[in-house]
């Protein structure tokens, strides 16, 4: 039954759940919850701003400032820390039970929460000094070492200044079968400007090849469990060296600094919607990608998107944004003829036509605040065909324009956006062909894709609208739910951009120029491989003949006798390689010359830069090389059998080699040949990743524990000794995407 009871929880249900009670206290929006959303327990608060999910433990919360790609918990104006969604039948938000409500953040983490991978760490209390005078200064308020127990209770370490501290690591806990506990710890360091922090740490490890095995019968107790485990079964039965490598890789990732704030749903959605390739924008401009999970007839979504558009324009991002739409139908079973909205509101919420059409109706007020007058005469319609059109528009890059046209016709014009004629007219509004749109809407394959998208997305999302907002290069982002004001959108966008500012690296390029790799992750161990060694270079060749033996010593042309017209990495990673080539090739005039060694049917070069270029491709399979549409000349050669290249000295501006360096049995000879055919000042780009035909890889690669970092150092040795002194300006870069296969680069310039 419908009435005027004050709790108004009618919207917290699926579309088939009987109405319990309703009132006129709210904004009367029936389109927040999807038809499959279960009822949750609820209470009442004072503000109506939908908040974002948070998974921070109660004792250790993340900062309200977004770091990396963590989900940001957006505070309500009242300061409530509990996430809320807006109940469409009342004027108050409904507070939803969460796994743990985040508390005030501990501060800026200098080291994130972790457990050391070693046996024991010896350290003393941190000290602080004035950077100019070097005199000691008092410890800043809130700084120090935090310790956490298995229950999540946190305390700050308090000890004498002259104390020596023993801190147990993961191997100690495992070797003791859990009788010794490894220390969960983090360092917070809210240092004022001009104050330096330092302390002495001595990390004790066992020999690298020692296996990390627990005493028999203690395996479960030897590792940690729960939300704050920080070490699990993956620590067992690996070597000390492998444990350290995994630990170091973790400590250099963004996840390390937001581990308890990170949203599982964010990761799932980010993997479900891979970030697109780079658009050709102004140098150093940021690119925002917004994935909108919604129903095109949701008024909250319409208003929130209007505010998002305004925020993007205010921040100067409106030309640097990609907005994509994914279907989450409020009710996929709306009949084709639809339903009068007045009848729907009266039946579902008890709203009279007079109230829903009044000047004070909250939805009308909300629309006016966003600059539109929402037409109360629209109908509840089935939007499946509309999303088929939206899906088709993505291929033409006009999705956002089509959604705007549909929204204007529906919310302002009260047109029936389930009608094919209206959909075709909206397509024309967006600059597409109405006749083509008619064919797209009836295409069975396209309709099947939209249905599959809905089934995939709706299983993860219970409310609409839901926004996934990310910076394209870094992958940093937030989830945003519900209607947001312009100011709230500006805050969310600024938080997304905050961490992207550290992405990118400048490396030496061809002919004395610098190359900006905008997609490089500068804090990766690969990007820091050379700087971490502080100029170290072995004085002699550090390998022997056995390092270049292989499990399969048969001639390489046997294996490559049949063409493999496939890609060995995912599209996102290969797009990163193309973008790196774009950055490098754009440093020279058009008409340059490039040699792609160990090539195949695709060199992954940016096509728009190849006009007039000489592109020589070199490889083992003739059919693969002839399939390479970017090549202007081709040469078949087994470089392991004969390293001598057929080109004259100083022939090329660039030499590239992608995903083949691990198979080279005489790298010094091959790198010497690359050096010979390259022009002085020309540049070499070696790209490598983690995929390999292991039986054909040389042992120097196949047996390297550190994977990307270790292989990067190996390639650097090839440059340093092939020929010795022949190369300069050696650089390393990690241009891997947030989700996808790694893409690592080693570059050098001919001296």
Secondary structure, 3 states (H helix, E strand, C coil): CCCCCCCCCCCCCCCCCCCCCCCCCCCCCCCCECCCCCCCCCCCCCCCCCCCCCCCCCCCCCCCCCCCCCCCCCCCCCCCCCCEEECCCCCCEEECCCCCCCCCCCCCEEEEEECCCCCEEEEECCEEEECCCCCECCCCCCCEEEEECCCCCEEECCCCCCCEEEEECHHHHHHCCCCCCCCEEEEECCCCCCEEEECCEEEECCCCCCECCCCCCCHHHHCCCCCCCCCCHHHCCCEHHHHHHHHHHHHCCHHHHCCCCCCHHHHHHHHHCCCCCCCCCCCCCCCEEEEEEECCCCHHHHHHHHHHHHHHHHCCCCCCEEEEEEECCCCCCCCCCCEEHHHHHHHHHCCCHHHHCCCCCHHHHHHHHCCCCCCCCCEECCCHHHHHHHHHHHHCCCHHHHHHHHHHHHHHCCCCCCCHHHHHHHHHHCCCCHHHHHHHHHCHHHHHHHHHHHHHHHCCCCECCEEEEEECCCCCEEEEECCCCHHHHHHHHHHHHHHHCCCCEEEECHHHCEEEECCCCCCCCCCCCCHHHCCCCCCCCCCCHHHHCCCCCCCHHHHCCCCCCCCCCCHHHHHHHHHHHHHHHCCCCCCCEEEEECCCCCCCCCHHHCCCCEEEEEECCHHHHHCCCCCCEEEECCCCCCCCCCCCCCCEEEEEEECCHHHCCCHHHHHHHHHHHEEEEEEEEEEECCCCCHHHCCHHHHCCCCCHHHHHHHHHHHHHCCCCCCEEEEEEEECCCCCCCCCEEEEEEEC
